């Protein structure tokens, strides 16, 4: 058995739960077997992106002792587009006085 953590956060709260999984358990199966869905039932386990310690990993990643699976929420807006809009607003403000 391998002890891992599963982490999820919203703007309002975050939770990290510890669980024990068998060697060879997939990331998605590990998330399903954890208690994280009791706290955040809205998680779309089958389609969400998953990572280990801040790095997106392939579904076939083999879990190791102490790994922390991070469940990523979908982006609401494209960060590049937001930066472009902010830069554009800054230019208008400088030109317009």
C-alpha positions in Angstrom: 0.0 0.0 0.0 1.1 3.6 -0.8 0.1 6.7 1.2 -0.7 9.7 -0.9 -2.6 13.0 -0.6 -5.3 14.4 -2.8 -5.7 18.2 -3.0 -8.3 20.5 -4.4 -9.0 24.2 -3.9 -11.6 26.8 -4.9 -11.3 30.5 -4.3 -13.3 30.0 -1.1 -11.6 27.0 0.5 -9.0 24.2 0.0 -8.7 20.7 1.3 -6.0 18.1 1.3 -6.9 14.5 2.3 -4.6 11.6 2.9 -5.5 8.1 1.6 -3.9 4.7 1.1 -3.9 3.1 -2.4 -2.6 -0.1 -3.9 0.5 0.1 -6.1 -0.5 0.7 -9.7 -3.6 2.6 -8.9 -4.4 5.3 -11.5 -4.6 8.9 -10.5 -8.4 9.1 -11.3 -9.1 5.9 -9.3 -7.0 7.3 -6.4 -9.1 10.5 -6.4 -12.3 8.5 -6.5 -11.2 6.3 -3.6 -10.2 9.3 -1.5 -12.7 11.4 0.5 -12.2 14.6 -1.5 -15.5 14.2 -3.3 -17.3 14.3 0.0 -16.0 17.9 0.3 -16.3 18.9 -3.3 -18.9 16.8 -5.1 -18.8 19.1 -8.1 -15.4 17.7 -9.2 -15.6 16.2 -12.7 -13.2 13.4 -12.0 -13.4 11.8 -15.4 -12.5 15.0 -17.3 -10.5 17.2 -14.9 -6.7 17.7 -15.3 -4.6 16.1 -12.6 -1.0 16.8 -11.5 1.6 15.8 -9.0 3.1 18.7 -6.9 2.2 21.3 -9.5 3.1 19.4 -12.7 0.5 18.0 -15.1 1.1 14.3 -15.5 -0.1 11.6 -17.9 -3.0 9.3 -16.8 -0.6 6.4 -16.7 1.7 8.0 -14.1 2.6 5.5 -11.4 1.9 6.9 -7.9 4.7 6.9 -5.4 4.7 7.1 -1.6 4.0 10.7 -0.5 2.8 12.0 -3.9 0.2 14.7 -3.7 -2.4 14.5 -6.5 -3.7 18.0 -7.4 -7.0 18.4 -9.1 -7.1 21.4 -11.4 -10.2 23.5 -12.1 -10.9 24.6 -15.7 -9.8 28.1 -16.5 -12.6 30.6 -16.6 -10.6 33.0 -18.9 -7.4 32.7 -20.9 -4.6 34.3 -19.0 -3.0 35.6 -22.2 -6.2 37.4 -23.1 -6.5 38.9 -19.7 -3.0 40.3 -19.8 -3.6 41.7 -23.3 -6.7 43.4 -22.1 -4.9 44.9 -19.1 -2.1 46.1 -21.3 -4.5 47.7 -23.7 -6.3 49.4 -20.8 -3.0 50.7 -19.5 -2.2 52.2 -22.9 -5.6 53.9 -23.2 -5.2 55.4 -19.7 -1.7 56.7 -20.5 -2.8 58.2 -23.8 -6.1 59.5 -22.6 -4.6 61.4 -19.6 
